[in-house]
């Protein structure tokens, strides 16, 4: 019996184009100025140091750090210090009303239905927890953060590593057989399944499909009987 659901964000409950066409370009446009203007801030300084460690250049100049960040954005790298900085930059955009967090209508309805049914909801995304909070706080439906019991990002591990899902299970207190993981990415679903979770693929944007996982086009097709 499913007692908890862990959901990915991009491509699962929000459209991929929201991140790629709105959030990423916004961060790319503002990241250089943001890092330069806030380099003395403790939080930003820590991420700058993390970038230097990631590129194995402890004495890297600020220009080299910014170049690395911009390259990671351009190549869609899931690197923790980038995600942390992006979250800080997006905060300004959300607060200024430059954009709102897109949520598919069927996903919004589904999440509310599951919450009302007593299912515990969690989020696991490559985007930082801060970025997740911002998206849900400033969503198309207002602040929907109360729907979720907890949020996870790459601090628990990479999304294609089975150990990451084991780490999450330990934190949330459910066994794998009690948890359903939602994603559009086959490799993530494979990893979750290896950790003992039930899996369901959201196949919204012609992503690669796998016969190893149940798949639906939208949440109106969801049938909990498939996971008993």
N, C-alpha and C positions, 0 to 999 in steps of 0.2 A: 504494500500500500504506500502510495506517495504521500509523504508528510512535509516535504520541502522541495522547492524549485529554485535552482540557480540559473540565472539567465545572463547570457552575453548581451551586449547592447547593440553595437553596429551590425546591421544586416539582419538582426533578430527582432528587436523591438523598436529600432529606429532605422531609417533608411541609410544605406551606405553613403549616398551622395551628400547627406547632411554633414558628415564628418569630412569627406574628401573635398566637397565643393564649398563649404562654409567655414568649418572650424580649422582645418589645416591651412587654407590660404590666409585666414585671419592671423593665426599664430606665426606663419612665415613672414607676413608683412610687419608684424610688431616685435618679433623676438629680439632682433638686434638692439633696438632702442630700449626694450624692456630690460635686457641683461645689463646694458651699459648704465642705465639710470638707477638700477636697483642692486648693483653688484655688491654694495656694502651691507645690504639686508641679510640677516643671518640665514633665512630660508633660501634665498637666491644664491648666496655665497656657498652654501652646502651643495647645491646642485651644480654650481660651476666646478667645484672640487670633484664632484662625481663624474662630470664630463671629462675632466683631465685624467681621472683614473681609467675611465672607459677607453680613451684613446691612448693610454699608456704614456702620457706626457705631463708629468706633475708640474713642470714649469711652463706649460703652454700659455701663450698670451691670450688676452680676452678675445682678440680677433680670431685666433685658432679655435677657441671654444665656440664662438658664434658660427664660424664656418662649419664646424662639426654638427652643430644643432641644425643648421639650415640643410645640410646634406641629409641628415637623418629624416627631416621632414619631407624632403623631396623624394626620398627612397622608401618612405613609410616604414621606418624602423621602430620596433617596439622596445625602446630603450628607456629605462626608468627615469633618469634625470631629465630627458626630453619631455616625457609625459608629465612629470611634476611641474616643469616650467610652462608647458602648454596650459595646464590647469590654471595656473596663476594668471596667465594672459587672457584666457577665455573668461575668467571671472569678471574682468573689466567689460568685456563685450556683452555678457549677459546683463550685468548691472546697468549698463548704459542703454539696454534695449536694442543693441545692434542685431540681435537674433534671439530666438527662443529655441528650447530643446525639442526637436521633432520626436514625436512618439506616434507609431502607427495606431489608428483608432481601434483596430481589432486587438492590438497588444494591450492598450489601455483597459479595454473592457475585460480581457482575459485576466490581467493582473488583479483587477478589482474583484472579479469572480472568485479567483483562487484565494485571495486574502479573506474574503467573506466566508469562504468554506473552511477556514482554519488552517490553510496551508502557509507555512513560513516561506517568505520570499527573500532571496539573496541575489546579489549582483556580482559577477566576475568579469572584468573587462581589462584589456591591455591599457586603457586610459586610466589615469590616476584616480584614486578614490575621490580626491578633490574635484576632478573634472566630472566624475559621475554625479556627485552631489549637486554641482552647478547645473548640469543638464536636467536633473529631476526637479530641482528647486525652481528653475525657470522654464519648465516644460510648456508645451502647447496647452496643457490642462492645469496649469498652475503648479503649485508645490506638491509633488507626489512622493516625496521622500518617506512619509510615514508608511507607505506600502511595504518598505523593505526593512528586514531585521538587521542586515549588515551588508557591507560592501568590501570587495576584494579586488586588488590589482596585481601587478607583476611582483610586488613584494613577497607574495606567497609562492612565486615561481612562474615560469613561462606557461602560456596557455596550451601548448602542445606537449607538455610534460605530465605524465600520469601522477608524479609525486605532488604536483601543485594541487590536484584535486583531492589527494589523500590529506594534504595539509589543511584544506578547507573543511573536509569532513571532520577532522579533529577539532577544528575551531567552532563549528556549528553544532556538534554533538549529535549528528544523525549518522546512521550507517548508510553505506552506498546504496543498498537496496531500497532505502526510504527516500532517495533523492532523485529528482529528474533534472538533467542539465539540458539547457536550450542553447543552440548556436546555429549559425549558418555555415561554419567551417568544419569540414570532415575531420581534419587532423585534431581539432579540439575535441570533437565528439569521440574520436578514437581514444584519446587520452583519458577522458572522463569515464568511458566504458571500461578501460583497463583498471581504473580505480574502483570499479564495482557499481558505478552509477547507471541509472536508466538514462537514455539519450533520445533527443528529438531534434531533427534538423528543420530549421525554417528555410525553405527554398524560395526566396523572394526575388533574387536578381540573377537567375541562371547560374548559381554557384555549382561547383562540382557536387554530384550526388553520389551517395554510397548505399549499397543494399544492406549494409551492416547496421543501419540506423533507420528508425521510423522517420518519415518526412511529411511535412504539410506545407501548403502554400501560404496559409494564414491561420490565425488561431481559431477562426470559426470552424475549422476542421478538427480541432483537438478532441480526442476521445481518451479519457483517463483509463478506460477499460483495457487499452493496449499495454498498460504498465502494471497491471495487477499480477 
